[in-house]
Amino acid sequence: MAEVFISYRHVSPDQNLADELSKFLQGQNVSCFRDREILIGQNWVQMIEKELRACQCFVCFRQACGTLVQKRAVIQDSRTMSAN
């Protein structure tokens, strides 16, 4: 299971921000889950629920009406997460 669950709309800028965050976290040895990892034929509802319940951190990128409403990412230091 991933340490960080990243939720985002599949449009710019949310998708681009999710890509950047995922790359950064993976470079810090922090595992991430995004729905892109769900394969055709997998039970996506079950997989998302399982990943959500298991993650240590949830990040949500949200854009509304073409305006950046709020962008927050709460990221714990990977050493802190692995200590838990």
C-alpha positions in Angstrom: 0.0 0.0 0.0 1.1 3.5 -0.7 2.0 6.1 1.9 0.4 9.0 0.0 -2.9 8.9 -1.9 -3.1 11.6 -4.5 -6.6 12.6 -5.7 -7.0 15.0 -8.7 -9.1 15.9 -11.7 -7.7 14.6 -14.9 -7.4 18.1 -16.4 -4.7 20.8 -16.2 -3.5 22.2 -13.9 -4.5 19.5 -11.4 -3.1 16.6 -13.4 0.2 18.4 -13.9 0.5 19.2 -10.2 -0.3 15.6 -9.3 2.4 14.4 -11.7 5.0 16.8 -10.2 4.1 15.8 -6.7 4.2 12.1 -7.4 7.7 12.4 -9.1 9.0 14.5 -6.2 7.7 12.1 -3.5 9.0 9.0 -5.3 12.4 10.7 -5.5 12.2 11.0 -1.7 11.4 7.3 -1.5 7.8 8.0 -0.5 5.3 5.7 -2.2 2.3 7.2 -3.9 -1.0 6.0 -5.3 -2.9 7.6 -8.2 -5.8 6.0 -10.0 -3.5 5.7 -13.1 -2.1 2.6 -11.5 -5.5 0.7 -11.8 -5.4 -1.8 -14.6 -8.2 -2.6 -16.9 -10.3 -5.3 -15.4 -9.4 -4.5 -11.8 -12.2 -3.7 -9.3 -11.4 0.1 -9.2 -13.8 0.9 -6.4 -12.3 -1.8 -4.1 -8.8 -0.8 -5.0 -9.4 2.9 -4.3 -11.1 2.2 -1.0 -8.2 -0.2 0.0 -5.6 2.5 -0.8 -7.5 5.3 0.9 -7.8 3.2 4.1 -4.2 2.3 4.1 -2.5 5.6 3.2 -0.8 7.8 5.8 -1.5 11.0 3.9 -4.2 12.2 1.5 -3.6 14.9 -1.0 -6.4 16.5 -3.1 -5.9 18.9 -5.9 -9.1 20.7 -6.9 -9.9 23.4 -9.4 -13.3 24.9 -9.8 -14.7 27.2 -12.5 -11.3 27.7 -14.1 -9.9 29.3 -11.0 -7.4 27.8 -8.6 -9.5 27.5 -5.5 -7.2 25.7 -3.1 -4.0 23.6 -3.4 -2.9 21.9 -0.3 -0.4 19.1 0.1 0.3 17.8 3.6 3.5 15.7 3.4 5.2 14.2 6.3 8.9 13.6 6.2 9.5 10.0 4.9 11.5 9.2 8.1 8.5 10.2 10.2 6.1 8.1 8.1 8.4 5.0 8.2 8.8 5.3 12.0 5.0 4.9 12.4 
